[in-house]
């Protein structure tokens, strides 16, 4: 190893001596010219590479936004991309042009320009104002997304659990029953529903983790977690929100394109909206995926009519009295509460 270092050192010294013998200024000027032309070539090759990446990946981008909030998000993204794109092009063009135009030669040396208050004020104030405007636009969209939903909005609870999503819908009464984490039981009470609360009697938990939404109807999502921090990612609706243990976070939006219509738009008959977990939550994080089905009110009502209440599925009654099992009686509630 020492021998390698000695050889490299000797080669460097020989190169240094050769430069002195040939004329250091002439050698440096030649190197500067070469580097200047290489920078110009790199600039144009870089722009060409950006364009080629755009052409290669354009078909893999998300389709048109499927929510009203997503339209605002896409608009904000375009504004940000245009502003930063213009600044990027101007600054990079100036950078590579100055490197070429004002290269050091035998007749010209670098000019030391250490300080200029007006220039520093300009290049600090202008970007700060631009960033403030972009941040303000983002905050406006964020506040709208997390504000109180319209009164007519449907309410759905989405709870993360390693490594799947639990989706709860209110029953015919339109009210979610209370939950108690101490009552969680994977066998027959995955969300810890409090059976002493009559509002839980008709609540529905989708067995396959599907989130059914009605097109053009606002929906408010009540988001939580049963274990670690997850993140409800809804890329096709341009939304995401953390699912935090012990805290209920909320977002609301209005889906605008049905699943059937999006299949036509994308030309993909197998297209599905998805719920992804956008927060590393354990070794099974990669598989934590749910589906969203956006449908008409009639289709939603037909699907809901086929669903069994979670109380009935978690506490099956004898066949002779299966109808009565759909509603918790006083005795059954006491018995379950005592478990």
LUMFI-732894 format. One record per residue (C-alpha): residue in one letter; chain; x, y, z. Coordinates in nm, 4 decimals. Last residue first. Example, Ala and Ser with C-alpha at 12.3 -4.5 7.8 and 13.67 -1.06 7.14 Angstrom:
<recs>
 r c       xx       yy       zz
 S A   1.3670  -0.1060   0.7140
 A A   1.2300  -0.4500   0.7800
</recs>
This chain:
<recs>
 r c       xx       yy       zz
 X A  -6.5460  -0.9901   2.9000
 X A  -6.7914  -0.7961   3.1160
 X A  -6.8783  -0.5506   2.8373
 X A  -6.9693  -0.8381   2.6062
 X A  -7.2129  -0.9855   2.8585
 X A  -7.3664  -0.6505   2.9420
 X A  -7.4161  -0.5691   2.5729
 X A  -7.5692  -0.9103   2.5156
 X A  -7.8144  -0.8642   2.8016
 X A  -7.9250  -0.5184   2.6838
 X A  -7.9720  -0.6373   2.3276
 X A  -7.7259  -0.5634   2.0489
 X A  -7.8914  -0.5401   1.7049
 X A  -7.8094  -0.7692   1.4116
 X A  -7.8458  -1.0689   1.6377
 X A  -8.2242  -1.0386   1.6228
 X A  -8.2228  -1.1530   1.2640
 X A  -8.0015  -1.4562   1.3318
 X A  -8.2371  -1.5990   1.5925
 X A  -8.2803  -1.9546   1.4768
 X A  -7.9295  -1.9574   1.3264
 X A  -7.7699  -1.8929   1.6644
 X A  -7.6159  -1.5458   1.7002
 X A  -7.2894  -1.4208   1.5512
 X A  -7.1083  -1.1605   1.7635
 X A  -6.8329  -1.0110   1.5472
 X A  -7.0329  -1.0329   1.2244
 X A  -7.3485  -0.8935   1.3847
 X A  -7.1640  -0.6144   1.5640
 X A  -6.9764  -0.5291   1.2465
 X A  -7.3015  -0.4663   1.0630
 X A  -7.3361  -0.6780   0.7499
 X A  -7.2868  -0.5148   0.4130
 X A  -7.5133  -0.5900   0.1168
 X A  -7.7164  -0.2699   0.1526
 X A  -7.3903  -0.0698   0.1519
 X A  -7.3011  -0.1991  -0.1929
 X A  -7.6421  -0.1067  -0.3358
 X A  -7.6262   0.2372  -0.1700
 X A  -7.2814   0.2971  -0.3188
 X A  -7.3934   0.1928  -0.6657
 X A  -7.6932   0.4250  -0.6463
 X A  -7.4817   0.7150  -0.5169
 X A  -7.2393   0.6711  -0.8061
 X A  -6.8973   0.5175  -0.7601
 X A  -6.5453   0.5897  -0.6381
 X A  -6.3752   0.2723  -0.5174
 X A  -6.0593   0.3191  -0.3124
 X A  -5.8199   0.0294  -0.2593
 X A  -5.5841  -0.0562   0.0231
 X A  -5.2097  -0.1081   0.0448
 X A  -4.9756  -0.2011   0.3233
 X A  -4.7600  -0.4544   0.1382
 X A  -4.4384  -0.2496   0.1270
 X A  -4.4656  -0.1654   0.4967
 X A  -4.4382  -0.5316   0.5975
 X A  -4.0976  -0.4878   0.7644
 X A  -4.2164  -0.1928   0.9693
 X A  -4.3980   0.1406   0.9483
 X A  -4.2103   0.3493   0.6924
 X A  -4.4605   0.6281   0.6252
 X A  -4.6435   0.6745   0.2947
 X A  -4.8896   0.3901   0.3524
 X A  -5.0791   0.3606   0.0270
 X A  -5.4504   0.3920  -0.0337
 X A  -5.5218   0.3084  -0.3952
 X A  -5.7417   0.4027  -0.6870
 X A  -5.7768   0.1069  -0.9206
 X A  -5.6996   0.0569  -1.2910
 X A  -5.7426  -0.2940  -1.4310
 X A  -5.9187  -0.1798  -1.7507
 X A  -5.6335   0.0602  -1.8208
 X A  -5.7093   0.3120  -2.0961
 X A  -5.6199   0.5856  -1.8488
 X A  -5.9307   0.7959  -1.9144
 X A  -6.1574   0.4936  -1.9604
 X A  -6.0397   0.3310  -1.6386
 X A  -6.0825   0.6696  -1.4721
 X A  -6.4495   0.6675  -1.5735
 X A  -6.5103   0.3311  -1.4093
 X A  -6.3318   0.4403  -1.0907
 X A  -6.5537   0.7457  -1.0736
 X A  -6.4096   1.0932  -1.1211
 X A  -6.4831   1.3950  -0.8983
 X A  -6.3965   1.2852  -0.5459
 X A  -6.4696   1.5685  -0.2996
 X A  -6.2207   1.6319  -0.0224
 X A  -6.1818   1.6142   0.3534
 X A  -5.8929   1.5667   0.5917
 X A  -5.8823   1.4679   0.9569
 X A  -5.6355   1.3574   1.2217
 X A  -5.7438   1.1608   1.5284
 X A  -5.4653   1.1165   1.7824
 X A  -5.3872   0.8206   2.0103
 X A  -5.1625   0.6476   1.7566
 X A  -5.0885   0.8774   1.4575
 X A  -5.2137   0.8313   1.1022
 X A  -5.0386   1.1026   0.9022
 X A  -5.2256   1.2653   0.6137
 X A  -5.1959   1.2489   0.2378
 X A  -5.3736   1.4026  -0.0598
 X A  -5.3298   1.4407  -0.4357
 X A  -5.6560   1.2531  -0.5109
 X A  -5.4747   0.9969  -0.7276
 X A  -5.1942   0.9866  -0.4707
 X A  -5.4130   0.9047  -0.1681
 X A  -5.1534   0.8334   0.1006
 X A  -5.2790   0.7671   0.4523
 X A  -4.9650   0.7714   0.6630
 X A  -4.8694   0.5279   0.9376
 X A  -4.7284   0.5935   1.2836
 X A  -4.7229   0.2800   1.4978
 X A  -4.9983   0.0713   1.6609
 X A  -5.3719   0.1127   1.6118
 X A  -5.3581   0.4233   1.3981
 X A  -5.5966   0.7077   1.3233
 X A  -5.7689   0.9000   1.0457
 X A  -6.1209   1.0406   1.0393
 X A  -6.1836   1.1028   0.6697
 X A  -6.4455   1.3567   0.5652
 X A  -6.6121   1.2958   0.2313
 X A  -6.7682   1.5511  -0.0014
 X A  -7.0029   1.4090  -0.2691
 X A  -6.9159   1.4521  -0.6366
 X A  -6.8628   1.0761  -0.6777
 X A  -6.9619   0.8645  -0.3797
 X A  -6.6822   0.6913  -0.1932
 X A  -6.6103   0.3290  -0.1034
 X A  -6.2861   0.2630   0.0853
 X A  -6.2089  -0.1065   0.0585
 X A  -6.0241  -0.2802   0.3411
 X A  -6.1536  -0.6280   0.2546
 X A  -6.3724  -0.6743   0.5621
 X A  -6.5224  -0.3259   0.5431
 X A  -6.6201  -0.2297   0.8962
 X A  -6.9856  -0.1313   0.9296
 X A  -7.1540   0.0575   1.2116
 X A  -7.5123  -0.0463   1.2934
 X A  -7.4848  -0.1206   1.6644
 X A  -7.1973   0.1202   1.7296
 X A  -7.4353   0.4113   1.7900
 X A  -7.5859   0.2114   2.0793
 X A  -7.2733   0.2735   2.2865
 X A  -7.2389  -0.0125   2.5340
 X A  -7.0729  -0.2075   2.2542
 X A  -6.7633   0.0148   2.2723
 X A  -6.5801  -0.0536   1.9492
 X A  -6.2192  -0.1610   2.0026
 X A  -6.1179  -0.1298   1.6383
 X A  -6.0438  -0.4958   1.5643
 X A  -6.3269  -0.6258   1.7844
 X A  -6.3939  -0.9956   1.7208
 X A  -6.0713  -1.1954   1.7096
 X A  -5.8258  -0.9084   1.6768
 X A  -5.9410  -0.7690   2.0103
 X A  -5.9335  -0.4002   2.0899
 X A  -6.1368  -0.3224   2.4026
 X A  -5.8623  -0.1247   2.5742
 X A  -5.8397   0.1013   2.2679
 X A  -6.1909   0.2269   2.3385
 X A  -6.4047   0.3411   2.0478
 X A  -6.7326   0.5336   2.0442
 X A  -6.9987   0.4895   1.7773
 X A  -6.9959   0.6732   1.4468
 X A  -7.3219   0.8443   1.3529
 X A  -7.5072   0.8325   1.0198
 X A  -7.8073   0.6574   1.1807
 X A  -7.8188   0.4154   0.8872
 X A  -7.4744   0.2833   0.9706
 X A  -7.1505   0.4759   1.0083
 X A  -6.8634   0.3433   0.7959
 X A  -6.5380   0.1948   0.9228
 X A  -6.2269   0.1167   0.7144
 X A  -5.9371  -0.0803   0.8645
 X A  -5.6167  -0.0531   0.6606
 X A  -5.3409  -0.3135   0.6423
 X A  -4.9959  -0.3969   0.7772
 X A  -4.9573  -0.3280   1.0661
 X A  -5.2709  -0.1327   1.1467
 X A  -5.3837   0.1995   1.0063
 X A  -5.7320   0.3288   1.0797
 X A  -5.9569   0.5017   0.8253
 X A  -6.2934   0.6295   0.9514
 X A  -6.5537   0.7450   0.7006
 X A  -6.7872   1.0449   0.7223
 X A  -7.0165   1.1598   0.4403
 X A  -7.0182   1.5342   0.3795
 X A  -7.3545   1.7133   0.3889
 X A  -7.2422   1.9531   0.6621
 X A  -6.9427   2.0636   0.4585
 X A  -6.6033   1.9678   0.6033
 X A  -6.4294   2.1689   0.8781
 X A  -6.0834   2.2733   0.7646
 X A  -5.7971   2.0303   0.6948
 X A  -5.8054   2.0484   0.3130
 X A  -5.8801   2.4220   0.3033
 X A  -5.5985   2.4965   0.5482
 X A  -5.3564   2.2919   0.3361
 X A  -5.4610   2.4663   0.0138
 X A  -5.4112   2.8102   0.1673
 X A  -5.0849   2.6975   0.3252
 X A  -4.9503   2.5934  -0.0155
 X A  -5.0418   2.9256  -0.1769
 X A  -4.8787   3.1097   0.1134
 X A  -4.5647   2.8962   0.0778
 X A  -4.5378   2.9906  -0.2915
 X A  -4.5800   3.3613  -0.2136
 X A  -4.3271   3.3485   0.0702
 X A  -4.0805   3.1660  -0.1568
 X A  -4.1031   3.4420  -0.4176
 X A  -4.0593   3.7123  -0.1525
 X A  -3.7534   3.5355  -0.0075
 X A  -3.6082   3.4782  -0.3557
 X A  -3.6342   3.8571  -0.4285
 X A  -3.5032   3.9703  -0.0903
 X A  -3.1796   3.7676  -0.0766
 X A  -3.0587   3.8228  -0.4326
 X A  -3.1346   4.1944  -0.4101
 X A  -2.9916   4.2550  -0.0648
 X A  -2.6715   4.0761  -0.1671
 X A  -2.6417   4.2914  -0.4791
 X A  -2.7045   4.6140  -0.2903
 X A  -2.4559   4.5268  -0.0164
 X A  -2.1704   4.4354  -0.2500
 X A  -1.8747   4.2342  -0.1205
 X A  -1.5665   4.0358  -0.2155
 X A  -1.5077   4.1060  -0.5859
 X A  -1.1632   3.9614  -0.6660
 X A  -1.1009   3.9885  -1.0403
 X A  -0.9552   3.6753  -1.1972
 X A  -0.6586   3.7228  -1.4299
 X A  -0.6507   3.8105  -1.7978
 X A  -0.3655   3.8092  -2.0503
 X A  -0.2375   3.4524  -2.0028
 X A  -0.5988   3.3332  -1.9757
 X A  -0.8584   3.2784  -1.7019
 X A  -1.2049   3.2013  -1.8262
 X A  -1.4483   3.4906  -1.8433
 X A  -1.6731   3.3848  -2.1298
 X A  -1.6792   3.0116  -2.0557
 X A  -1.7404   3.0094  -1.6802
 X A  -1.9600   3.3185  -1.7220
 X A  -2.1756   3.1365  -1.9781
 X A  -2.2008   2.8222  -1.7597
 X A  -2.3251   3.0140  -1.4550
 X A  -2.5452   3.2556  -1.6504
 X A  -2.7249   2.9677  -1.8245
 X A  -2.7599   2.7882  -1.4915
 X A  -2.9065   3.0962  -1.3233
 X A  -3.1536   3.1744  -1.6020
 X A  -3.2684   2.8117  -1.6530
 X A  -3.3094   2.7440  -1.2812
 X A  -3.4988   3.0683  -1.2209
 X A  -3.7380   2.9896  -1.5058
 X A  -3.7871   2.6343  -1.3795
 X A  -3.8380   2.7494  -1.0203
 X A  -4.1234   2.9779  -1.1264
 X A  -4.2750   2.7344  -1.3780
 X A  -4.2507   2.4337  -1.1431
 X A  -4.4019   2.6244  -0.8508
 X A  -4.6919   2.7485  -1.0649
 X A  -4.7465   2.3963  -1.2044
 X A  -4.7428   2.2437  -0.8551
 X A  -4.9946   2.4981  -0.7248
 X A  -5.2276   2.4176  -1.0142
 X A  -5.1844   2.0461  -0.9474
 X A  -5.2721   2.1022  -0.5812
 X A  -5.5802   2.3066  -0.6685
 X A  -5.6981   2.0308  -0.9027
 X A  -5.6205   1.7748  -0.6327
 X A  -5.8534   1.9520  -0.3911
 X A  -6.1395   1.9010  -0.6329
 X A  -6.0595   1.5321  -0.6547
 X A  -5.9620   1.2766  -0.9216
 X A  -5.6499   1.4552  -1.0444
 X A  -5.5523   1.3731  -1.4031
 X A  -5.3367   1.0655  -1.4390
 X A  -5.0246   1.0032  -1.2305
 X A  -4.7008   1.0064  -1.4251
 X A  -4.5684   0.6907  -1.5846
 X A  -4.6402   0.8040  -1.9418
 X A  -4.4299   1.1185  -1.8932
 X A  -4.1292   0.9152  -1.7792
 X A  -3.9326   0.8697  -2.1023
 X A  -4.0233   1.2081  -2.2535
 X A  -3.9347   1.3951  -1.9337
 X A  -3.6121   1.2004  -1.8934
 X A  -3.5221   1.2890  -2.2534
 X A  -3.5866   1.6597  -2.1906
 X A  -3.3712   1.6635  -1.8787
 X A  -3.0939   1.4790  -2.0652
 X A  -3.1024   1.7348  -2.3483
 X A  -3.0693   2.0161  -2.0960
 X A  -2.7736   1.8364  -1.9376
 X A  -2.6096   1.7750  -2.2760
 X A  -2.6394   2.1471  -2.3495
 X A  -2.4777   2.2471  -2.0204
 X A  -2.2155   1.9678  -2.0314
 X A  -2.1007   2.0862  -2.3746
 X A  -2.0603   2.4419  -2.2436
 X A  -1.8751   2.3079  -1.9380
 X A  -1.6449   2.1004  -2.1613
 X A  -1.5678   2.4100  -2.3656
 X A  -1.4658   2.5995  -2.0519
 X A  -1.2653   2.3045  -1.9186
 X A  -1.0597   2.2837  -2.2384
 X A  -0.9982   2.6567  -2.2406
 X A  -0.8939   2.6475  -1.8746
 X A  -0.6547   2.3569  -1.9353
 X A  -0.4871   2.5469  -2.2190
 X A  -0.4549   2.8582  -2.0032
 X A  -0.3064   2.6544  -1.7194
 X A  -0.0475   2.4990  -1.9500
 X A   0.0489   2.8368  -2.0938
 X A   0.0841   2.9890  -1.7479
 X A   0.2919   2.7003  -1.6141
 X A   0.5501   2.7088  -1.8894
 X A   0.6726   2.3845  -2.0358
 X A   0.9425   2.3277  -1.7709
 X A   0.7155   2.4235  -1.4843
 X A   0.4385   2.1950  -1.6073
 X A   0.6823   1.9078  -1.6457
 X A   0.8008   1.9584  -1.2869
 X A   0.4423   1.9396  -1.1590
 X A   0.3679   1.6284  -1.3633
 X A   0.6829   1.4622  -1.2255
 X A   0.5755   1.5551  -0.8716
 X A   0.2318   1.4030  -0.9256
 X A   0.3846   1.0846  -1.0715
 X A   0.6207   1.0596  -0.7730
 X A   0.3338   1.0957  -0.5266
 X A   0.1277   0.8306  -0.7037
 X A   0.4258   0.5911  -0.6951
 X A   0.4912   0.6566  -0.3244
 X A   0.1249   0.6022  -0.2433
 X A   0.1243   0.2695  -0.4284
 X A   0.4438   0.1585  -0.2469
 X A   0.2844   0.2361   0.0878
 X A   0.0000   0.0000   0.0000
</recs>
